[in-house]
């Protein structure tokens, strides 16, 4: 949807896992970035973003996104 300046708005999802187990985890896609967290936390964030993308855009995250 264009705003008053005629440019299309773009939304970005940025997730931060505040717990850590010493590993650095980063998952990015065209409209999201997930950083940090334990394996369990990071997997949970990735799953939630994937479901959100599926629900809002009707297509799953591609394997290149994760």
Secondary structure, DSSP 8 states (H G I E B T S, - for coil): -B-TTS-B----EEEEE---SS---EEEETTEEEEE--HHHHHHHHHHHHHHHHHHHSS---GGG-
